[in-house]
Amino acid sequence: MTDKWKLQYHQKHWKIHNESGKDLSYDPNSGIRILVDDGYAFKDVNRNGKIDAFEDWRLPMKQRILDFTQRYHLVSKGNRIYYRKGFVNLPSDLLAQIQESEQMQELMKTDRAFFSEHSALAILLLLFDWDNSMYFSDYIIQLFIDSLDTGVLDKVFYTIKKALYHYIGNKGELASIS
């Protein structure tokens, strides 16, 4: 099988360029490995050596969110994200910005109820896929996942919220939805 991807340095950050697929930001020093399937590259953000559904940009966003929530025991209710050891609150202005974003409006056309309820988790996965943020998106999603098991998500959520504000604030640069 011929590789359909390459790692490129692009405007001060590394990018995985998937031919006829999604481009992804990548930091070779983040500890996140690149896995290849069908010639395409994927980030192994949870470092388990396989491409999980939430990491597979080819899959529909709903399927990715369902995998993400089941794998990490996440529940979204209103502006809260519950996890095994607690919960975090999204500021209402951030949640409103997320739900008004172009990407969420596009997703809501397919299933309004589901994406309204899971908009915060959808935007985290879109942030993970973002190809224009240097290593920051790798760091944020890895921080989110690692802090779930240790029960410190509420302690690091300020950094994650900051990244989400930055992501939503750069609507013109957001990755397209596949």
C-alpha positions as CSV (number, residue, x, y, z in Angstrom):
1,M,0.0,0.0,0.0
2,T,1.3,3.4,-1.0
3,D,1.4,6.1,1.7
4,K,-1.2,8.8,1.0
5,W,0.3,11.2,3.6
6,K,3.4,13.2,4.4
7,L,4.6,15.2,7.3
8,Q,5.3,18.8,6.2
9,Y,6.5,21.9,8.0
10,H,4.0,24.6,7.2
11,Q,3.9,28.2,8.6
12,K,5.7,27.6,11.8
13,H,4.1,24.2,12.6
14,W,4.1,20.6,11.5
15,K,1.2,19.3,9.6
16,I,0.2,15.8,8.5
17,H,-1.1,16.2,4.9
18,N,-3.4,13.4,3.9
19,E,-3.9,13.2,0.2
20,S,-7.7,13.7,-0.5
21,G,-8.2,13.6,3.3
22,K,-7.9,15.7,6.4
23,D,-4.8,17.7,7.2
24,L,-3.9,17.5,10.9
25,S,-1.6,19.6,13.1
26,Y,1.2,17.5,14.6
27,D,4.0,17.9,17.1
28,P,6.7,15.2,16.7
29,N,7.8,16.0,20.3
30,S,4.3,15.5,21.9
31,G,4.6,11.8,22.4
32,I,1.6,11.2,20.1
33,R,2.5,8.6,17.4
34,I,1.3,8.6,13.8
35,L,-0.5,5.4,12.9
36,V,-1.3,4.5,9.2
37,D,-4.4,2.8,7.9
38,D,-5.2,2.4,4.2
39,G,-2.2,4.7,3.5
40,Y,-3.6,7.6,5.5
41,A,-2.1,9.0,8.7
42,F,-3.9,9.3,12.1
43,K,-2.8,10.6,15.5
44,D,-2.7,8.1,18.3
45,V,-3.6,10.6,20.9
46,N,-4.3,8.1,23.7
47,R,-1.1,6.2,22.9
48,N,-2.8,2.7,22.7
49,G,-1.2,1.7,19.4
50,K,-4.5,1.6,17.4
51,I,-6.8,4.0,15.6
52,D,-9.8,4.4,17.8
53,A,-13.1,5.7,16.3
54,F,-12.7,9.1,18.0
55,E,-9.2,9.4,16.4
56,D,-10.5,8.4,12.9
57,W,-11.2,11.6,10.9
58,R,-12.9,9.5,8.2
59,L,-15.8,8.5,10.4
60,P,-18.9,10.7,10.9
61,M,-18.6,13.0,13.9
62,K,-21.5,11.4,15.7
63,Q,-19.8,8.0,15.7
64,R,-16.6,9.7,16.9
65,I,-18.3,11.4,19.7
66,L,-20.1,8.2,20.8
67,D,-16.8,6.4,20.9
68,F,-15.2,9.3,22.8
69,T,-18.0,9.4,25.4
70,Q,-18.2,5.7,25.9
71,R,-14.4,5.2,26.1
72,Y,-13.9,7.9,28.7
73,H,-17.3,7.7,30.4
74,L,-18.3,11.3,29.5
75,V,-21.7,12.8,29.7
76,S,-22.6,16.3,28.4
77,K,-25.6,18.0,30.1
78,G,-26.1,21.7,29.4
79,N,-22.8,23.5,30.0
80,R,-21.3,20.6,32.1
81,I,-19.1,17.7,31.0
82,Y,-19.3,14.9,33.6
83,Y,-16.5,12.4,33.8
84,R,-15.9,9.5,36.3
85,K,-14.3,11.7,39.0
86,G,-16.3,14.9,38.7
87,F,-17.4,17.5,36.2
88,V,-16.3,20.7,34.6
89,N,-18.4,23.7,33.6
90,L,-18.1,25.4,30.2
91,P,-18.8,29.2,30.5
92,S,-22.2,29.9,29.0
93,D,-20.7,32.4,26.5
94,L,-18.3,29.8,25.3
95,L,-21.0,27.2,24.9
96,A,-23.1,29.7,23.0
97,Q,-20.1,30.5,20.7
98,I,-19.5,26.8,20.1
99,Q,-23.2,26.2,19.2
100,E,-23.2,29.2,16.9
101,S,-20.0,28.2,15.1
102,E,-20.1,27.3,11.4
103,Q,-19.0,23.8,12.2
104,M,-21.7,23.1,14.8
105,Q,-24.4,24.6,12.6
106,E,-23.3,22.2,9.9
107,L,-23.3,19.2,12.2
108,M,-26.7,20.2,13.7
109,K,-28.3,20.0,10.2
110,T,-27.7,16.2,10.5
111,D,-28.9,15.7,14.1
112,R,-29.9,18.8,16.0
113,A,-30.7,17.1,19.3
114,F,-27.6,15.0,19.4
115,F,-25.1,17.8,18.5
116,S,-26.9,20.4,20.8
117,E,-26.3,18.0,23.7
118,H,-22.8,17.1,22.7
119,S,-21.5,20.3,21.2
120,A,-18.7,20.7,23.7
121,L,-17.4,17.2,23.0
122,A,-17.8,17.8,19.2
123,I,-15.7,20.9,19.4
124,L,-13.0,19.1,21.3
125,L,-12.7,16.5,18.5
126,L,-12.7,19.3,15.9
127,L,-9.9,21.0,17.9
128,F,-8.1,17.7,17.8
129,D,-8.4,17.6,14.0
130,W,-7.5,21.3,13.5
131,D,-4.5,21.7,11.1
132,N,-3.6,25.3,12.0
133,S,-2.6,25.3,15.6
134,M,1.0,24.0,15.8
135,Y,1.1,21.3,18.5
136,F,-1.5,23.1,20.7
137,S,-4.4,20.9,19.7
138,D,-2.4,17.7,20.3
139,Y,-1.4,19.0,23.7
140,I,-5.0,20.0,24.6
141,I,-6.7,16.7,23.7
142,Q,-3.9,14.7,25.4
143,L,-4.2,16.9,28.5
144,F,-8.0,16.4,28.4
145,I,-7.7,12.6,28.1
146,D,-4.8,12.2,30.7
147,S,-6.6,14.4,33.2
148,L,-9.8,12.3,33.1
149,D,-8.2,9.2,34.6
150,T,-6.3,11.1,37.2
151,G,-9.4,13.1,38.2
152,V,-7.8,16.5,37.7
153,L,-9.7,17.7,34.7
154,D,-11.2,20.6,36.8
155,K,-7.7,21.7,37.7
156,V,-6.5,21.9,34.1
157,F,-9.7,22.9,32.4
158,Y,-8.7,26.6,32.4
159,T,-6.1,25.7,29.7
160,I,-8.6,23.7,27.7
161,K,-11.2,26.5,27.9
162,K,-8.5,29.0,26.7
163,A,-7.8,26.7,23.7
164,L,-11.5,26.4,22.9
165,Y,-11.9,30.2,23.0
166,H,-8.9,30.5,20.7
167,Y,-10.3,27.8,18.3
168,I,-13.8,29.4,18.2
169,G,-12.3,32.9,17.8
170,N,-10.5,31.7,14.6
171,K,-13.6,30.5,12.8
172,G,-12.1,31.4,9.4
173,E,-9.3,29.0,10.0
174,L,-11.2,26.0,11.3
175,A,-10.8,22.6,9.7
176,S,-13.6,21.5,7.6
177,I,-15.9,18.7,8.7
178,S,-15.6,15.4,6.9
